[in-house]
Amino acid sequence: MDILTIIVATLFVSLILSLILKKINISPIVSYLFTGMIVAFFVDIAHLDKGHISHIAEFGIVFLMFTIGLEFSLPHLRQMKKEVFVFGSLQVILTTIIFTYIAHILFHYDMKTSLIIGSALTLSSTAIVLKTLNENGDIHRPYGRNSVGILIFQDLAVIPILLMITILADSSVSLEEMLLNTFYSAIIVGIILFVIGKYIIELFLAYVVDTKIEELFILSIILIVLSSALLAHSFGFSYSLGAFLAGMLIAETKYKYQIEADLVPFRDILLGVFFISVGMQVNFITVIDNFFTIVGLTIIILAMKVIIIFGILQFFNKKSRAIKTALALAQVGEFSFAVLALASANTLLDEQLNQIMISVVILSLLFTSLVIRHVRSFVKFFHKETHDIIEEPLMENAGIKDHIIVCGYSLLGQKIVKKLKEVGINYVAIEHERQHVKLGQEKGDIVFFGNAASKTMLNSLFIKDAIGVIIAIDNDEKIRLITQTIKNIDKNIPVTVKISHESQFNDFSDLKIDAFVHEYELVARRLIEKATKCKLKKEELLNGKL
């Protein structure tokens, strides 16, 4: 079978499975894994170069790490230091130790293999958990904040875990020598990326933005990500580390939200390829022969992770919140595939154990997709004291809540923002012209560079917690795109639009816009008010009252 036929078959199976599983609220990631398994079983892929497929798939993880880096700015770290460094470090260290001990003592694996198993099982699924928490609107609740903090630390822990596997695999080099070389390489990579990030990247992006060619902006970001990944890899680190560092550098620029919005579809497609490629590695014969072992191990691992995470968090949180966090992070995550793949490639895991571990990870991801959407029901079942089940949203930025989003920061947008500040209403503005964004930031206004028609951009500005959106843009096509995006997120979000012509009422009649403000009617009303006041003043002057 030729490559194009295989691609078409893979896309078809993936689409059908995603549509079916969506009906029962299971993540598309699970459908990608099953797609890979089905295609590998029914289609002869032995002639394909799996090395090339794996390299392409790896960049799904690269772009995931880049977007994680975008969220990993120093202000964000300071804001979540307890969740990241206390909860995260305790979870990673204790879970790794416990699973390593179980693998070594109870299952009699050697210490190297046990340590790899423990490290892989420690990690949870950043992709599934963050996506589900965003969709549920729980990401800024206290248990969502706990989950995000622990996931951030886990994602950071991936880097030393991968380095550890490299050290364990290379017996020809002493540990001291490898650590010393790694330290020097890290300093060089860090200095290069810091200099480029501080003095070059923002100027480069400003120049690209000024061209007003959107595809050039996206292409520039992809170039930055891949170049950073290549730089890190050339010094012996993973591609993911370079991408993560690039994300951290760009997180300090005003282009952060727009970059995230533009890259999400690209990242998700590559992540889909990654999970499909993982599914293709599953050997059905091994799975069938070890079916009960796989199911049993999955149940034990899920239960152990829930107990460990709950045991840690109950000392810092309400019990209901600790249970929610534990259930959300009970699964084994996508970075575990990368850990297992590297360990297997370096012959630190035998093929049968690798197959069993991959199957356990897939089964645990299926569990998460089913459980995390109904986490409150599980909490009520396990924890009868329901007085603290309903939690108020906890915003990352207390200033962005019960706010108005202003789309456009040209002259009209600036006037709107000024009025909102005068009456004390929280606001945030989006603008795609760099000069206007710079002007707003110089004035101390909350203005972000970005595309107001991007769902990701609007979600980054907490649109579901906004009291309304004002579209202060003259372009009819952009008004339509922005409104459609807003109503797709939540049809109940009030949208107010400024119009210039009567015909626009009919043009926008299908969009369910909540309020129109006709600029000429408003101007006419103000002119009449002013003229009337002038007349009254004149009469008062004539009557000697002034």
Beta strands, then each sheet from edge to edge (+ up, - down):
strand 1: 404-407
strand 2: 427-431
strand 3: 447-449
strand 4: 468-471
strand 5: 495-499
strand 6: 515-518
sheet 1: 3+ 2+ 1+ 4+ 5+ 6+
end
